[in-house]
Amino acid sequence: MWTNSAATNQKTFKIDARLTRHPALAGTVIFEIELRINGLVVAHSFLCDGVMFELRNVTKHFDKTLAVARTDLVFAAKETTVLIGPSGCGKSTILNMLIGLVQPDAGDIIFDSTPLASDNLEKMRQRMGYVIQEGGLFPHLSARQNITLMAKHLDLDPTANAERLKYLCALTHFTTEALDRSPTTLSGGQRQRVALMRALMLDPDVLLLDEPLGALDPLIRFDLQSELKDIFQALGKTVIMVTHDIGEAAYFGDRIILLRQGEIVQSGTIEDLVENPIDNFVEQFVSAQRIVPGLSSEQNDAGSFR
């Protein structure tokens, strides 16, 4: 730890700086700076190349209903983090605060070391891709028009747009022959591919997905899960996903954050949740959903992973 103090005009300034390791990000070193004037903390900041998003003392209510209790949370860059929990636990609210669709009652949302604010939100959103359940496509636009909507709005180079679209079609296994079709004529799997391409069109730094596969039938969902994981690995981007399915969380997540009633109950790998549940809720939540892909038959046996 490094400390420096100075006195000017009867005010005492003290700066503390130290290297720490964030408990939620194993191996990640964070440079922490704190400024005090006459003993009062007036600034406290973290610098870390390994963090994409951070929630600092964030709370959110809808009327009198608590959606997110006071929360400090860090999302690692270039990893897939999955938010999971029962309905009303706050997982979608957190995702919506990350992209700026919902404003916290208190606290700060930090994106790539910069606090989200009304004067920078539009620019910051251009670095985020967002996919919702059922895709959220505009029915009066073709698949091509949906995908390129923001690129055209920003008046980006048409030739570059066409090349990007061609690349995304290959990446998502979407046939170019369907680009001029209306979303209403596409299958559920095709619509989700279009939604994913739209989210990736500006080559964002982070991809936010709110139950992207929840409305699909099991067979299509199974195929898309495999394709999505391949895409995440190929792109190497930061991914934050919301799901209610522990199997899906285990399949995608480098890190899983389990919430209940607006609070984080446990955070870690699927093995952490299965083998070292912090309380009965975690054990019951995991066991209730039975099968977790990637775990041994012994762990999945009889609905218990232990």
N, C-alpha and C positions, 0 to 999 in steps of 0.2 A: 504493500500500500504506500502511495506517495501523498504527502500533505504539504501545502504551502499556505502561509498566512501573511496578511498585510494589514496595516492600519492607515486609513485615510480619512481626514476630517471627522475624527472620533468614531468612525465606523470600522469594525473589524471584519475583514474578509477572510474566509477560510475555504480552500478548495481541497477536497479529498478525491483521489483517483485510485482505483484498484482493479486488478484483473480477477474475475470470478468465473465460475462455471455454472451456467444456468441449469437448475435441477431437471428441467423438462427436456433439455437438449444435451444428451450425453456427449462429452468431448468438445462442446462448443465453448470457446473462450470469449467472454464479454468484457469490454472496457467500460467501466462504470464511473461516472463523474457526478460529484455533488458539490454545489456551491452554497455556502452559508454566509449570511450577513448578520452580525451581532447574534450569532447562535441560531438564526432562523433559516431553514432550508428554503431557498428561493429558486433553485433549479436542480433537477435530478435527471440525468440522461444516460442512455446506454448506447454504445456503438458496437455493432457486431455484423460481420459480413454474412453470417449464417442464418440470419433472421429475415423473413419476408414480411410477416405481420406480427403485430404485438397489440394486445389489449392491456391497458393500464388503468386499473381501478374502475372498470366499466360496469355500469348498472343500466337496466332498462325495465320500465314498467309500461304496461298498456292499461290506461286508466288506473285502477287500484290493483291490478294483477301483476305480480312480479314475474317477469319473463327471464331476466338474467340478474342474478345476485352479483354483488361486487366481485369482479373477476379480474385476475391477472393471468394472461395466457400468451404464449409465444408459439408461432408457427414457423418451423424450420424451412429454409429455402431448399428447393429441389428435392423435396420429399412429399409423400402423399400422407396427409393427415385426415382421419375420418372422425367426424362428430356423430355420435350415436346416442340413443336414449329413447325412452317412451315419448308418446305424443305430449306436447306441451312442456318439454324439458328445457327448451331454449336453443336447440341446435340450429334451427333455421333462422332464428332471430340473430344469432351470432354471425351466421353467413351473410345475412342481409345488412348487418352493420359493417362487415368487412368491405362490402361493395358500395356502401353509402346509401342504400335504399331505406334504411332505418337509422335514425340518429340516437346515440346513447343519451340517457338522462344525465349521466356524469361520466367522467373519465375520458380517455383518449384512445383512438384507433390509429396506430402507427403503421404505415405502409412503406417498406424499404427505407426506414429511418426518417420518414416525413409524416407528420400528423395529418390525417385527412381533415379537410376544412372546406367550407362552401366555396372558397375562391380557387381551390385546386382540384376539387372532386371530379369535374368533367375530364380534366387532363389525366388524372390518375386512373379513372375508369377505362381509359383507352389501353391501359396496361394490364387489364383484367378481362379474362374471358368468363362468361356466365352461362350456365346451362340449367334449366329448370325441368321439373317433371312434365312429360308430354311435349317438351321442346319449346313451347311458347312461340311458335312460328306465326307469321302474319298470313292469314288464309288468302288474302287478295294479291299476294306476291308469289312469284314462282320460287322454287327452291334456290335457283341462282340469285334471284333478287334478294331473298332473305339472307343468304350467305354474304353477299357483297354490300349489304345495306350501309354499314358504317364506313367501309372503304370509299364508297361513292360519296357519302355525306362529307367525308374529310377531303374529298377531291384528290385521292391518291392516283398514281399513274395507272391508266387502264391496262397497259401491257403487263405491268407488275401484278395487277389484280388478277388477270387471266392466268398468269403463271402460278400464282399462289393458289387459285381455285383448282387448277389442274393437280397441283401437289396434294392438296387436301383431299380431293376425290380419291387419289391413289392411296393416301394414308388411311382413309376411313372405309375403303372398299365400296365407294358409292359410284354407281355407273353414271358416266357423264350424259348418257341418253335421257336420264330422268331430271336433269337440271332445270329444264323449262316446264316441268310439270307443277301443278298446284299441290300444296301440302295435303290437301284433302284427298288426293289420289294416290298418296304414298302410304306404304305400310308403316306401322309403328316404329319398327327398326330403322326404316329409311328416314323418318322424320327426326329421330334422335341423332342420326348421322348428320343430317342437315344442321340441326341445332349445335352439334359439336363443331362442325366446320365454321358456322357463323361465329362461335366463341373463339375459334383459333385464327380467324381471318387476319386480324391485326398482329398476329404473332405475339400474344401477351406474355407477360412474365409469370402470371399465375392463372390457374384455371379453378373456378369455383363451381361446384355442381351440387344442386339441391335435389336429392332423390331422382337422379336422371333416368334410372331404369325402373322406377317403382310402378309405372303404369303398363309395363310390357308383360306379355305372357311368358311363362317360365322358360320355354325353349329359346325364344328370341332373346330373353334376358341373359340366359346362359352364354349364348354366342357373343352377345355384345360385351359381356363382362370380360371375356377372354380378349376380344379385340381392343377394348378400352385399356386394359392393363398393358398390352403390347404398345399402344400409342403413348401411354404415359412414360414407359421405359424408353421409347424411341426419342421422345421430345426432351426428356430430362427436366421438365418444368415443375414448379411448385403446384401441387394439387391439394385442394381442400374440398372434401366431399361430405355431404350429409346423407345418412341412411338410417333406417330403423332395423336393418337386417345385419345381425352379427356375423353371418357367413360372408356377406359382401364386404363388411368392414375388415374382416380377417384377410380376405383375398386381396384387397387393394392396399390396406393401410400399412405404412411403415410405423405409424403411431396411431393409436385409437384413444379418443377422449370420450368417456362415458359420462353423461349428464343426467341429473334428476332434479326437477323443480328449480331449474335455473342455476344449479351449482355443479361444479365438476366433482364427480365422485372418485374417479380413478383415471389415470392417464398412463399409457404404456403400450407395449406390443400385445398381440392377442395371447401370447404365452403368459404375459404378466397377469392379464385378466383371468385366464383359465387356471393357472397354477397358483397364483397368489392374490386372490380376490381380497379387496380391502374390507368388505363387509358382506352381509347376507344378500343385500340388494344386487351387488355385482355378481355373486354366485348364481342367484336366481335368474337374473337377466340373461346371463350367458347360457345357463343350462336349459332355460325355457325354449331356446331356439334350436336346440339339439345339435345339428351338424355344422361344424366349422371346416370348410375346405382347407386342406394343407396340414391338418393335424392327424395324428395316428389314430387308428381304429380304437386303440385302448383309451385315448383321451376322449373320443366321441362315444364310447361304449355306454349304452343304457341312458343316454341323455346327459351324462356327466362327463366333464372333461378332465377330471382329476384322477 
